[in-house]
């Protein structure tokens, strides 16, 4: 069974750093299987956190297909259509223990349903080859869309423990209920970079009204790596935040495979 985990949350709460740590810990587990990480934030923040560079994105492929469609040149259109599977596959980055895809920016505006459908079909064939997929979304939900996956097993909402952070969780929950993302089997909250808040996990859960998957404390080691631009995959094994991330993964996997 394929496991699809999507991560989102408002800016400044460490969403991308958390996703990078999820990647670090998931790629070490046997039950993860073949791991695909999708950077669905146009800013490519996750790839920077993983110290991965690329100029090949799904957005660039879409723009190429769209340019051919708008040119009116039948030969150019046929050539791009024939190359589409290759173009999509060429965006796949093979890293140590995982693969990655960057969605990138979609420069052209408007509704281009036929182009989007072509991309979706080609991307779907690629995604189906993986056992576990982690999608790092934008600050909201805009980039976690049906071009990436049809169904999400677990949507992780990342927040700090502030009042505004909790209100953002409620807002995103409403967006999910209104169909802003693909079907979600379950939603959970991770409180991240928590500092100076002595509330228990039960008290935090009461505040958000959703299951709490984990409470990750502020970690100076993590902040040091982040500030220096060092890959978060290289964090020391004794980094406090990583133990908390392991607990998050265990809870998520138990949700997907209940006893």
C-alpha positions in Angstrom: 0.0 0.0 0.0 1.3 3.4 -1.0 1.8 5.9 1.8 1.2 9.6 1.0 2.0 12.2 3.6 1.5 15.9 2.9 3.0 18.7 5.0 1.7 22.3 5.2 1.5 25.3 7.5 1.9 29.0 7.7 5.3 30.6 7.0 7.8 30.8 9.8 6.9 27.7 11.8 9.6 25.5 10.3 7.5 23.5 8.0 10.3 22.9 5.5 12.8 22.0 8.2 10.3 19.5 9.6 9.8 17.9 6.2 13.6 17.7 5.7 13.9 15.9 9.0 11.0 13.6 8.0 13.0 12.8 4.9 16.2 12.1 6.9 14.4 9.7 9.2 12.2 8.0 6.7 15.0 7.1 4.3 16.6 5.0 7.1 13.5 2.9 7.8 12.9 -0.5 6.0 9.1 0.0 6.1 9.4 3.3 4.1 10.2 1.4 0.9 11.1 3.5 -2.1 10.8 7.2 -1.0 9.8 10.1 -3.1 10.0 13.7 -1.8 8.0 16.3 -3.7 8.9 19.9 -3.2 5.6 21.6 -4.1 6.6 25.0 -2.8 7.5 27.3 -5.8 10.4 28.7 -3.7 12.0 25.2 -3.7 12.8 25.6 0.0 12.9 21.9 0.7 15.5 21.2 -1.9 17.7 23.9 -0.4 17.2 22.4 3.1 18.3 19.0 1.6 21.2 20.7 -0.3 19.9 19.6 -3.6 20.1 21.8 -6.7 18.1 21.5 -9.9 16.8 23.6 -12.8 14.4 20.9 -14.0 10.9 21.3 -12.6 7.4 20.2 -13.5 6.6 23.9 -13.9 9.3 24.2 -16.6 7.9 21.1 -18.4 4.4 22.6 -18.2 5.6 25.8 -19.7 7.3 23.9 -22.6 4.1 21.9 -23.3 2.0 25.0 -23.1 4.3 27.0 -25.5 4.0 24.2 -28.1 0.2 24.1 -27.6 -0.1 27.9 -28.2 2.3 27.9 -31.2 -0.2 26.3 -33.5 2.7 24.2 -34.9 1.4 20.7 -35.3 5.0 19.3 -35.6 6.1 21.0 -32.4 3.0 19.8 -30.5 3.6 16.2 -31.6 7.3 16.4 -30.7 6.5 17.6 -27.2 3.7 15.0 -26.7 6.1 12.2 -27.7 8.8 13.6 -25.3 6.5 14.2 -22.4 7.3 11.0 -20.4 11.0 11.6 -20.9 10.6 15.3 -19.8 8.8 14.3 -16.7 11.2 11.5 -15.9 14.2 13.9 -16.4 12.9 16.0 -13.5 13.3 13.1 -11.1 16.4 13.5 -8.9 18.0 10.3 -7.6 19.6 11.0 -4.2 21.1 8.8 -1.5 18.2 6.8 -0.1 15.4 8.8 -1.7 14.2 10.5 -4.9 13.0 14.1 -5.3 10.8 16.1 -7.7 10.4 19.9 -7.7 7.1 21.2 -8.9 8.5 24.7 -9.4 6.6 27.8 -10.6 3.8 27.7 -13.2 4.7 30.9 -15.1 1.7 30.9 -17.4 -1.6 32.0 -15.9 -5.1 30.8 -16.6 -6.8 27.5 -17.1 -5.1 25.0 -19.5 -7.0 21.9 -18.7 -5.7 19.8 -21.6 -2.1 20.6 -20.7 -2.7 20.0 -17.0 -4.3 16.6 -17.8 -1.3 15.6 -19.9 1.1 16.5 -17.1 -1.1 14.8 -14.5 -1.2 11.5 -16.4 2.6 11.5 -17.0 3.4 12.5 -13.4 1.0 9.9 -12.0 2.8 7.1 -13.8 6.1 8.2 -12.2 4.6 8.7 -8.7 3.1 5.2 -8.7 6.5 3.6 -8.7 7.1 4.8 -5.1 6.0 3.3 -1.7 6.1 6.4 0.4 5.6 10.0 -0.9 6.2 13.1 1.2 4.8 16.4 -0.3 6.1 19.7 1.1 3.4 22.3 0.3 3.4 26.0 0.2 2.5 28.1 3.3 -1.1 27.3 2.6 -2.5 24.5 0.4 -2.2 26.0 -3.0 0.5 23.6 -4.3 -0.9 20.4 -2.8 -3.2 19.7 -5.6 -4.4 16.9 -7.8 -1.5 17.3 -10.1 0.6 15.6 -7.5 -1.6 12.9 -5.9 -5.2 11.9 -5.9 -5.4 10.9 -2.2 -3.5 11.9 0.9 -3.2 9.4 3.8 -2.1 11.9 6.3 -2.0 15.7 6.1 0.4 17.1 8.7 -0.4 20.7 9.7 2.7 22.3 11.2 2.3 25.2 13.6 3.9 26.9 16.5 2.0 27.0 19.8 0.9 30.7 19.5 -2.7 31.7 19.3 -2.3 32.8 15.7 -0.7 29.5 14.9 -3.7 27.6 16.3 -6.1 29.9 14.4 -4.2 29.1 11.2 -4.7 25.4 11.9 -8.4 25.9 12.1 -8.4 27.9 8.9 -6.5 25.1 7.0 -8.8 22.5 8.4 -11.8 24.4 6.9 -10.0 24.6 3.6 -9.6 20.8 3.7 -13.2 20.3 4.5 -14.1 22.5 1.5 -12.1 20.4 -0.9 -9.0 22.6 -1.3 -6.8 19.5 -1.4 -7.3 15.9 -2.5 -9.1 13.5 -0.3 -7.4 13.2 3.2 -7.8 10.1 5.3 -6.6 11.8 8.4 -5.3 15.2 9.6 -2.8 15.7 12.4 -0.9 18.6 13.9 2.7 18.9 14.7 3.7 21.7 17.1 7.2 22.8 16.0 9.9 24.9 17.5 8.1 25.0 20.8 9.9 27.1 23.4 8.6 28.4 26.8 5.2 26.6 26.5 4.6 24.2 29.3 1.3 22.9 28.1 1.0 19.1 27.7 0.2 17.4 24.5 -3.4 16.9 25.7 -3.8 20.6 26.4 -2.4 21.5 23.0 -4.7 18.9 21.4 -7.7 20.5 23.1 -6.6 23.9 21.7 -6.5 22.7 18.1 -9.3 20.1 18.3 -7.2 17.7 16.1 -4.9 14.8 16.9 -1.4 16.0 17.9 1.2 13.9 16.1 4.1 15.4 17.9 5.6 18.3 19.8 9.1 19.3 18.5 11.0 21.6 20.8 13.2 24.5 19.7 16.5 22.9 18.9 19.7 25.2 18.7 21.5 22.5 16.6 18.8 22.5 14.0 18.8 26.3 14.0 22.5 26.4 13.5 22.4 24.1 10.5 19.5 26.0 9.0 21.3 29.4 9.5 24.5 28.1 7.9 22.7 26.5 4.9 23.9 23.0 5.9 21.9 20.0 4.7 19.5 18.9 7.4 20.2 15.4 6.3 23.5 15.8 8.0 22.1 16.6 11.5 23.8 14.6 14.3 21.9 11.5 15.4 21.6 12.9 18.9 19.7 16.0 17.7 16.8 16.3 20.1 14.3 17.2 17.4 15.0 14.0 15.4 13.7 11.8 18.3 10.4 13.8 18.2 10.2 13.4 14.4 10.6 9.6 14.8 7.6 9.7 17.1 5.6 11.6 14.5 6.5 9.0 11.8 5.5 6.2 14.1 2.1 7.8 14.7 1.5 8.5 11.0 2.4 4.9 10.0 0.1 3.5 12.7 -2.7 5.7 11.3 -2.1 4.3 7.8 -1.7 0.7 9.1 -3.9 0.5 12.2 -3.3 -2.5 14.4 
